[in-house]
Amino acid sequence: MSYSFKKTGTFITITAVAFSILTLTPTFSQAKSTYKTASVEQFREVQPNKTVHIFSKPSANSKKYVKLPKNSGVVVTGQTKNGFSKIRYQFQYAYVKTSALKKVSAKTGTHYARDISKKYRYDVPMNAGSIYARTFTASFLKTYKPSPAVTNFWFYKSSPTQFGITEYDTSKGLYTGDIEDGYLSLSIKYPIKKNLIWSGELGQKTKITQTKATVKTKAGTFKNVVVTQNGKMTYYYAPNKGLIQTKDQGKTFIQLTK
């Protein structure tokens, strides 16, 4: 899934182009309110059992940017008259055949995406003693002025770099993706069931290893945590809280602190 940060030597960097954005106050409110996740209105699931490419122009003869892995999704910003959908791709736009896409419905009940009305703070233990920040904040932004293509994303504010990701909680599952990649992958498949396996990020096998784990972080103790395994990475999602921790080969990679 798309919370896999880049490593530089033994340190972790939140890799992306430089964002220029106002300073965000890192707070995590515990006040009770309606839990809000990103709207799925513009999100489209890639039709299963189809070979789908992202094109540079609304033409099958234009340059192909990438072949989408199974269980992918994209963000649609418009339609063309010749059967293509205009999508957000990295920090610009690209095109996918509309016939290859499918509308989705939003998940109801318990959510595993983060609450867009909140701000989160994470610790990155492996960055201790390096030039990279030990902590970062995650805040949901509706727009990004330098690039109109980038909307409704989680801005990870750190130093010296920043990062942006998107996540959509649908009836099929939780999709997440780096803005850099231009598409999203299925991070949790619904309905949640222990030992459930599917094709996740980069087409790798993803598996739900636990559904009722109890996980303690600096932000508190979370129960009924869903744990997934993708390659060497392990992800921890708390109900109606979202991502609280990731581990790389058993070592804490990031952890929610506030």
LINFEN-V336708 format. One record per residue. RES is the residue in one small letter. PHI is phi in whole degrees, -180 to 180 (999 if undefined). D_CENTER is the distance of its C-alpha to the mean C-alpha in Angstrom with 1 decimal. Layout:
BEGIN
res->RES phi->PHI d_center->D_CENTER
res->RES phi->PHI d_center->D_CENTER
END
This chain:
BEGIN
res->m phi->999 d_center->6.9
res->s phi->-100 d_center->4.9
res->y phi->-99 d_center->6.3
res->s phi->-85 d_center->9.6
res->f phi->-78 d_center->11.6
res->k phi->-89 d_center->14.8
res->k phi->-107 d_center->18.2
res->t phi->-124 d_center->21.4
res->g phi->66 d_center->24.3
res->t phi->-99 d_center->23.7
res->f phi->-107 d_center->21.4
res->i phi->-115 d_center->17.7
res->t phi->-119 d_center->16.7
res->i phi->-91 d_center->13.6
res->t phi->-88 d_center->14.2
res->a phi->-178 d_center->14.1
res->v phi->-69 d_center->16.9
res->a phi->-69 d_center->18.6
res->f phi->-89 d_center->17.6
res->s phi->-121 d_center->20.6
res->i phi->-142 d_center->19.9
res->l phi->-60 d_center->21.9
res->t phi->-65 d_center->21.8
res->l phi->-108 d_center->19.8
res->t phi->-79 d_center->21.5
res->p phi->-80 d_center->19.6
res->t phi->-133 d_center->20.4
res->f phi->-132 d_center->19.2
res->s phi->-75 d_center->21.4
res->q phi->-100 d_center->22.8
res->a phi->-65 d_center->24.6
res->k phi->-74 d_center->24.4
res->s phi->-160 d_center->22.9
res->t phi->-67 d_center->21.3
res->y phi->-75 d_center->17.7
res->k phi->-119 d_center->15.6
res->t phi->-120 d_center->12.2
res->a phi->-60 d_center->11.2
res->s phi->-63 d_center->13.8
res->v phi->-96 d_center->13.4
res->e phi->-55 d_center->16.5
res->q phi->-95 d_center->15.3
res->f phi->-81 d_center->12.8
res->r phi->-132 d_center->14.6
res->e phi->-86 d_center->14.4
res->v phi->-76 d_center->16.3
res->q phi->-57 d_center->19.6
res->p phi->-67 d_center->20.2
res->n phi->62 d_center->23.1
res->k phi->-128 d_center->22.9
res->t phi->-88 d_center->22.7
res->v phi->-124 d_center->20.5
res->h phi->-116 d_center->20.5
res->i phi->-97 d_center->19.1
res->f phi->-107 d_center->22.2
res->s phi->-74 d_center->23.3
res->k phi->-136 d_center->25.5
res->p phi->-76 d_center->26.2
res->s phi->-156 d_center->28.4
res->a phi->-69 d_center->28.2
res->n phi->-94 d_center->30.5
res->s phi->-82 d_center->28.3
res->k phi->-62 d_center->26.2
res->k phi->-93 d_center->23.5
res->y phi->-79 d_center->20.4
res->v phi->-162 d_center->18.6
res->k phi->-93 d_center->19.0
res->l phi->-77 d_center->16.0
res->p phi->-67 d_center->15.5
res->k phi->-62 d_center->16.1
res->n phi->63 d_center->13.7
res->s phi->-98 d_center->11.8
res->g phi->-146 d_center->11.1
res->v phi->-136 d_center->11.8
res->v phi->-107 d_center->12.4
res->v phi->-92 d_center->16.2
res->t phi->-115 d_center->18.3
res->g phi->179 d_center->21.8
res->q phi->-126 d_center->24.2
res->t phi->-109 d_center->27.1
res->k phi->-78 d_center->30.5
res->n phi->-107 d_center->30.4
res->g phi->88 d_center->27.7
res->f phi->-115 d_center->24.6
res->s phi->-107 d_center->21.4
res->k phi->-83 d_center->20.3
res->i phi->-123 d_center->16.6
res->r phi->-77 d_center->14.4
res->y phi->-132 d_center->14.4
res->q phi->56 d_center->13.4
res->f phi->-109 d_center->15.6
res->q phi->-135 d_center->18.0
res->y phi->-128 d_center->18.6
res->a phi->-152 d_center->19.4
res->y phi->-140 d_center->20.7
res->v phi->-137 d_center->20.3
res->k phi->-62 d_center->23.1
res->t phi->-60 d_center->22.8
res->s phi->-65 d_center->24.5
res->a phi->-90 d_center->21.6
res->l phi->-112 d_center->19.2
res->k phi->-139 d_center->19.2
res->k phi->-70 d_center->18.5
res->v phi->-128 d_center->16.7
res->s phi->-108 d_center->17.6
res->a phi->-75 d_center->15.7
res->k phi->-70 d_center->15.7
res->t phi->-113 d_center->18.7
res->g phi->82 d_center->19.8
res->t phi->-70 d_center->17.7
res->h phi->-111 d_center->14.0
res->y phi->-119 d_center->11.3
res->a phi->-84 d_center->8.7
res->r phi->-78 d_center->9.9
res->d phi->-79 d_center->13.0
res->i phi->-70 d_center->12.8
res->s phi->-89 d_center->16.4
res->k phi->-109 d_center->16.0
res->k phi->-122 d_center->15.5
res->y phi->-121 d_center->14.4
res->r phi->-124 d_center->16.0
res->y phi->-124 d_center->15.2
res->d phi->-104 d_center->17.7
res->v phi->-122 d_center->17.6
res->p phi->-55 d_center->20.9
res->m phi->-70 d_center->21.2
res->n phi->-88 d_center->21.5
res->a phi->-57 d_center->24.7
res->g phi->83 d_center->27.6
res->s phi->-104 d_center->25.8
res->i phi->-79 d_center->25.4
res->y phi->-91 d_center->21.7
res->a phi->-60 d_center->20.8
res->r phi->-77 d_center->20.8
res->t phi->-132 d_center->18.5
res->f phi->-148 d_center->15.8
res->t phi->-109 d_center->14.9
res->a phi->-123 d_center->11.8
res->s phi->-133 d_center->12.9
res->f phi->-86 d_center->11.8
res->l phi->-119 d_center->13.7
res->k phi->-85 d_center->15.0
res->t phi->-140 d_center->16.5
res->y phi->-133 d_center->16.8
res->k phi->-54 d_center->20.6
res->p phi->-65 d_center->20.8
res->s phi->-143 d_center->18.8
res->p phi->-59 d_center->19.2
res->a phi->-70 d_center->16.7
res->v phi->-93 d_center->13.8
res->t phi->-139 d_center->13.4
res->n phi->50 d_center->11.5
res->f phi->-140 d_center->8.7
res->w phi->-92 d_center->8.2
res->f phi->-96 d_center->10.9
res->y phi->-95 d_center->11.4
res->k phi->-94 d_center->15.2
res->s phi->-144 d_center->17.1
res->s phi->-145 d_center->20.1
res->p phi->-90 d_center->21.1
res->t phi->-123 d_center->17.7
res->q phi->-124 d_center->14.7
res->f phi->-153 d_center->11.1
res->g phi->-135 d_center->8.7
res->i phi->-136 d_center->5.0
res->t phi->-121 d_center->4.5
res->e phi->-150 d_center->4.2
res->y phi->-132 d_center->7.7
res->d phi->-96 d_center->10.0
res->t phi->-109 d_center->12.8
res->s phi->-66 d_center->16.0
res->k phi->-83 d_center->15.2
res->g phi->169 d_center->12.0
res->l phi->-91 d_center->8.5
res->y phi->-103 d_center->6.3
res->t phi->-137 d_center->2.7
res->g phi->-165 d_center->3.9
res->d phi->-73 d_center->6.1
res->i phi->-60 d_center->8.7
res->e phi->-58 d_center->11.2
res->d phi->-78 d_center->10.7
res->g phi->88 d_center->11.1
res->y phi->-149 d_center->9.6
res->l phi->-116 d_center->6.9
res->s phi->-119 d_center->7.9
res->l phi->-80 d_center->9.2
res->s phi->-92 d_center->8.1
res->i phi->-134 d_center->10.9
res->k phi->-98 d_center->13.8
res->y phi->-103 d_center->16.2
res->p phi->-70 d_center->18.9
res->i phi->-68 d_center->18.1
res->k phi->-151 d_center->20.8
res->k phi->-59 d_center->21.7
res->n phi->74 d_center->21.9
res->l phi->-67 d_center->19.9
res->i phi->-125 d_center->18.8
res->w phi->-154 d_center->16.9
res->s phi->-88 d_center->15.6
res->g phi->-110 d_center->12.0
res->e phi->-56 d_center->10.4
res->l phi->59 d_center->13.3
res->g phi->76 d_center->15.4
res->q phi->-80 d_center->15.8
res->k phi->-67 d_center->17.0
res->t phi->-120 d_center->14.8
res->k phi->-137 d_center->17.0
res->i phi->-84 d_center->17.2
res->t phi->-96 d_center->19.7
res->q phi->-146 d_center->20.3
res->t phi->-123 d_center->20.0
res->k phi->-134 d_center->22.2
res->a phi->-75 d_center->21.6
res->t phi->-108 d_center->22.8
res->v phi->-125 d_center->20.9
res->k phi->-108 d_center->22.4
res->t phi->-128 d_center->20.7
res->k phi->-67 d_center->22.2
res->a phi->-86 d_center->20.7
res->g phi->136 d_center->22.7
res->t phi->-105 d_center->23.1
res->f phi->-115 d_center->20.7
res->k phi->-111 d_center->22.0
res->n phi->57 d_center->20.9
res->v phi->-76 d_center->17.7
res->v phi->-92 d_center->16.0
res->v phi->-115 d_center->15.7
res->t phi->-121 d_center->14.2
res->q phi->-122 d_center->15.4
res->n phi->-135 d_center->14.0
res->g phi->62 d_center->16.7
res->k phi->-90 d_center->17.7
res->m phi->-98 d_center->14.5
res->t phi->-121 d_center->14.6
res->y phi->-122 d_center->12.0
res->y phi->-123 d_center->13.4
res->y phi->-120 d_center->12.3
res->a phi->-93 d_center->15.1
res->p phi->-62 d_center->16.2
res->n phi->53 d_center->15.8
res->k phi->-145 d_center->14.2
res->g phi->96 d_center->10.7
res->l phi->-65 d_center->9.7
res->i phi->-116 d_center->13.2
res->q phi->-168 d_center->13.6
res->t phi->-134 d_center->13.0
res->k phi->-132 d_center->16.1
res->d phi->-115 d_center->17.2
res->q phi->53 d_center->20.4
res->g phi->89 d_center->21.2
res->k phi->-99 d_center->20.9
res->t phi->-61 d_center->18.7
res->f phi->-97 d_center->16.0
res->i phi->-137 d_center->14.4
res->q phi->-150 d_center->15.7
res->l phi->-67 d_center->15.6
res->t phi->-118 d_center->19.0
res->k phi->-160 d_center->19.2
END
